[in-house]
Amino acid sequence: MTTNADEPPARPRRRAPAGAAVLREDVTEAIRAAVFEELAAVGYARMSIEGIARRAGVGKTAVYRRWRSKLHLVLDVVSAMAVLGLPAPDTGSLEGDLRLLYEVTSRALRHPVVSQIIPDLQAEAARNPEMAEAFQKALRDSQESVASRILEAAEARGEAGPGIDPDLALDLISGPLYWRAVVIRTPKLPKDYLASLARATAGALKAL
């Protein structure tokens, strides 16, 4: 077989990575789930890569191939909260959208695992700037995204005026429920609290 001297030599084919080099998604998800369970069980300070691996049913190597430390593993999991976010309600009214948002958020915040993890991560964030930044982003991004969509829908329906300060709106929408569920951790919300909160918040937003 002859070749043209002006043609570049053929590149060797790249071999597909061996099975050991591929990070299996099911293993990654098992590790992430184990992080939540381990955080709820022992807290960040006592959490270890060994405990996470044992709970996920994998070796420590599988964890270290994905994250180089406990901190980076937790930061990744916390940051994933921002990506998942909350569904944007579409009930046809501002008060209805707020009521549905509060019902979904309240259930999430009162989940046994979440209710244990959030205070622990808040305490760790007070000592760790990286954790503080990631934790704030996770909570703010998820709430800010859905709040802005609720306001846009309300403006389109003529229920709220344009140019509402987004930070003030976010404080009004998210502040009271997080105060109850995360800060003072009320065991049980008063009867009709979410409906009253949605009505009051809708009125406040319309008055801005």
C-alpha positions in Angstrom: 0.0 0.0 0.0 1.4 3.4 -1.0 0.9 6.7 0.7 1.1 10.3 -0.4 4.1 12.0 1.3 2.1 15.2 1.6 -0.7 13.6 3.6 -0.3 13.6 7.4 0.1 10.1 9.0 -3.1 8.6 10.3 -3.6 9.2 14.0 -3.8 6.2 16.1 -7.3 5.4 17.4 -7.9 6.4 21.0 -8.9 3.5 23.1 -12.2 3.8 25.0 -11.5 4.0 28.8 -11.5 0.8 30.6 -14.4 -0.1 32.9 -12.4 0.9 36.0 -11.9 4.4 34.6 -15.6 5.1 34.1 -17.4 6.7 37.1 -20.7 4.9 37.4 -23.6 7.2 38.0 -25.4 4.8 40.2 -22.4 4.6 42.5 -22.1 8.4 42.5 -25.8 8.7 43.5 -25.4 6.1 46.2 -22.5 8.1 47.7 -24.5 11.3 47.6 -27.5 9.6 49.3 -25.1 8.2 52.0 -23.8 11.7 52.7 -27.3 12.9 53.6 -27.9 9.9 55.8 -24.5 10.2 57.5 -24.9 13.9 58.1 -28.3 13.3 59.8 -26.9 10.4 61.8 -23.6 11.8 63.1 -23.2 15.4 61.9 -20.5 17.0 59.8 -17.8 17.0 62.5 -18.0 13.3 63.1 -18.7 12.3 59.5 -15.9 10.4 57.8 -15.2 9.1 54.3 -15.0 5.6 55.8 -18.6 6.0 57.2 -19.9 7.4 53.9 -18.3 4.5 51.9 -19.6 1.9 54.3 -23.2 3.3 54.2 -23.0 3.6 50.4 -21.7 0.0 50.1 -18.6 1.0 48.2 -14.9 1.2 49.0 -13.1 4.4 50.1 -11.4 4.6 46.8 -14.7 5.1 45.0 -15.3 8.2 47.1 -11.8 9.6 46.7 -12.0 9.1 42.9 -14.9 11.6 42.9 -14.1 14.0 45.7 -10.7 14.7 47.3 -12.0 15.4 50.8 -15.0 15.3 53.1 -15.4 19.1 52.7 -15.5 18.9 48.9 -18.0 16.1 49.0 -20.4 17.9 51.2 -19.9 21.2 49.2 -20.9 19.3 46.1 -24.0 17.8 47.7 -25.0 21.1 49.2 -24.5 22.9 45.8 -26.7 20.3 44.1 -29.6 21.6 46.2 -29.4 24.9 44.1 -29.5 22.9 40.9 -32.6 20.9 41.9 -34.4 24.0 43.2 -38.2 24.1 43.8 -41.0 23.7 41.3 -42.5 27.1 40.2 -46.2 27.0 41.1 -48.7 28.0 38.5 -52.1 28.2 40.1 -53.4 31.3 38.4 -53.1 33.7 41.3 -50.3 35.2 43.5 -51.9 34.0 46.7 -52.4 30.5 45.3 -48.8 30.3 44.0 -47.5 31.4 47.4 -49.7 28.9 49.2 -48.4 26.0 47.1 -44.8 27.1 47.4 -45.2 27.2 51.2 -46.7 23.8 51.3 -43.9 22.2 49.3 -41.2 24.1 51.2 -42.7 23.3 54.6 -42.8 19.6 53.8 -39.2 19.7 52.6 -37.9 21.6 55.6 -39.7 19.3 58.1 -38.4 16.1 56.5 -36.6 14.3 59.3 -33.3 14.2 57.5 -33.4 17.8 56.2 -34.4 19.1 59.6 -31.3 17.6 61.2 -28.9 18.5 58.4 -29.6 22.2 58.0 -28.9 23.3 61.6 -25.7 21.2 61.6 -24.5 22.8 58.3 -25.4 26.2 59.5 -23.2 25.7 62.6 -20.3 24.4 60.4 -20.8 27.4 58.0 -20.1 29.7 60.9 -16.7 28.2 61.1 -15.9 27.5 57.5 -16.1 30.2 54.8 -16.3 27.7 51.9 -19.2 25.9 53.5 -20.9 29.3 54.3 -20.6 30.4 50.6 -21.9 27.1 49.2 -24.7 26.7 51.8 -25.9 30.3 51.2 -25.8 29.8 47.4 -27.8 26.5 47.7 -30.6 28.1 49.7 -30.7 31.4 48.0 -30.5 30.1 44.4 -33.4 27.7 44.9 -35.6 30.3 46.6 -34.6 33.2 44.4 -35.3 31.3 41.2 -38.9 30.3 42.1 -39.7 33.7 43.8 -38.7 35.6 40.6 -41.0 33.4 38.5 -43.9 33.9 40.9 -43.4 37.6 40.7 -43.1 37.6 36.9 -46.4 35.7 36.7 -48.1 38.1 39.2 -46.9 41.1 37.1 -48.2 39.5 33.9 -51.6 39.0 35.6 -51.6 42.6 36.9 -51.5 41.4 40.5 -48.2 43.1 41.3 -46.6 46.2 39.9 -43.3 46.2 37.9 -39.9 47.1 39.5 -40.4 45.3 42.8 -37.1 45.1 44.7 -36.1 41.4 44.3 -34.2 41.2 47.5 -37.1 42.7 49.5 -39.5 40.4 47.7 -37.4 37.4 48.5 -37.3 38.4 52.2 -41.0 38.7 52.3 -41.6 35.4 50.5 -39.1 33.2 52.2 -38.2 34.8 55.5 -41.2 33.9 57.7 -41.3 30.2 56.8 -37.6 29.7 57.2 -37.8 31.6 60.5 -40.4 29.2 61.8 -39.0 26.0 60.4 -35.2 26.5 60.6 -34.4 29.2 63.2 -36.9 28.6 66.0 -37.9 25.2 64.7 -41.5 25.2 65.7 -42.6 21.5 66.1 -45.9 22.1 64.5 -47.2 25.0 62.5 -50.5 26.6 63.8 -53.7 25.6 62.0 -54.1 27.5 58.7 -50.7 29.2 59.2 -49.6 28.6 55.6 -52.9 29.9 54.1 -52.6 33.0 56.4 -49.0 33.5 55.5 -49.7 33.3 51.8 -52.5 35.8 52.1 -50.4 38.2 54.1 -47.4 37.9 51.8 -49.5 38.4 48.7 -51.0 41.6 50.2 -47.5 42.9 51.1 -46.2 42.2 47.6 -49.1 44.0 46.0 -48.5 47.0 48.3 -44.9 47.4 47.2 
